[in-house]
Amino acid sequence: CLKLYLSLAVASPAAPEAPHISSVDYSQGVLFVRWTYGELFIDLSHSRMLHWQVVAVGKKGAEKSYSVDVTRNAMRASLPLPPGDIYNLTVTACTERSRNTSVPNIIKLGQT
């Protein structure tokens, strides 16, 4: 029983670190998001990281969700979002077996 426990512990990789949203800008109906992950100059080319998922969920009226998947080496994304709503914005680090999501950012987009 102990032998089985040890082999499972070694075989299961740790969850990825949660990304940190570093900047958000909104211009002409598009939200531009940048984030950091781990060390300042981390090389993800040999990582188990598959991709990032950026999600913005609107709060007004019927809940609307907007998302985009981004390749692992890019730590920026753009999402077309309609103005006049409050969005819960997150970035998720995704591997084959697990994921970890950033602290949510609340973004209020005024009417243009």
C-alpha positions in Angstrom: 0.0 0.0 0.0 2.8 2.4 0.8 4.6 1.6 -2.5 1.4 2.5 -4.5 1.1 5.8 -2.6 4.6 6.8 -3.4 4.3 6.0 -7.1 1.1 8.1 -7.3 2.8 11.0 -5.5 5.7 11.0 -7.9 3.5 10.6 -11.1 1.1 13.5 -10.4 2.6 16.8 -11.4 1.9 19.9 -9.3 -0.7 22.4 -10.4 0.6 25.3 -12.4 1.3 28.6 -10.6 -1.5 31.1 -10.8 -0.8 34.0 -13.3 -1.0 37.6 -12.1 -2.8 40.2 -14.3 -0.4 43.1 -14.7 -2.2 45.5 -17.0 -5.6 46.1 -18.5 -6.4 48.7 -21.2 -9.7 49.3 -23.1 -9.8 51.0 -26.4 -12.3 51.1 -29.3 -14.3 48.1 -27.9 -11.3 45.9 -27.3 -9.9 44.9 -23.9 -6.1 44.4 -23.9 -4.8 42.2 -21.1 -1.2 41.4 -20.0 -0.1 39.1 -17.2 3.0 37.7 -15.6 3.8 34.1 -14.5 6.4 33.0 -12.1 9.9 34.5 -12.6 10.3 37.7 -14.6 12.1 36.1 -17.5 10.6 32.6 -17.4 11.1 30.3 -20.4 7.9 28.3 -21.0 9.1 26.5 -24.2 9.9 23.3 -22.2 7.1 23.6 -19.7 4.0 21.3 -19.4 2.0 24.5 -19.8 -0.3 24.1 -22.8 -2.1 27.4 -23.0 -3.7 30.3 -21.2 -7.4 31.0 -21.0 -8.6 34.6 -20.6 -12.2 35.0 -19.5 -14.4 38.1 -19.0 -17.8 37.5 -17.5 -20.4 40.4 -17.7 -22.4 41.2 -14.6 -25.3 43.2 -15.9 -28.5 41.5 -17.2 -28.1 38.0 -18.5 -24.6 36.8 -17.6 -22.4 36.9 -20.8 -19.0 35.2 -21.0 -16.2 36.1 -23.4 -13.1 34.0 -23.6 -9.9 33.5 -25.7 -7.3 30.8 -25.6 -3.7 32.0 -26.0 -0.5 30.0 -26.7 1.8 29.4 -23.8 4.6 31.8 -24.9 2.3 34.8 -25.2 1.3 36.5 -22.0 -1.1 39.0 -23.6 -4.5 38.8 -25.2 -7.2 41.0 -26.6 -10.9 40.5 -26.2 -13.7 42.4 -28.0 -16.1 43.5 -25.2 -19.2 45.7 -25.4 -19.0 48.8 -23.2 -21.4 49.6 -20.4 -20.9 46.5 -18.2 -18.8 45.3 -15.3 -16.7 42.3 -16.0 -15.0 39.7 -13.8 -11.7 39.2 -15.6 -9.4 36.1 -15.0 -6.4 34.4 -16.6 -6.0 30.7 -16.2 -2.8 28.7 -16.7 -3.7 25.3 -18.2 -1.7 22.1 -18.4 -2.9 18.6 -19.5 -4.0 17.6 -16.0 -4.6 20.8 -14.0 -5.2 24.5 -14.1 -4.8 27.5 -11.8 -6.6 30.8 -12.1 -5.5 34.4 -11.3 -7.2 36.5 -8.7 -10.3 38.0 -10.4 -10.0 41.6 -11.5 -13.3 43.6 -11.7 -13.3 45.9 -14.8 -16.0 48.5 -15.3 -16.3 49.6 -19.0 -18.2 52.8 -19.5 -20.3 53.8 -22.5 -18.2 55.2 -25.4 
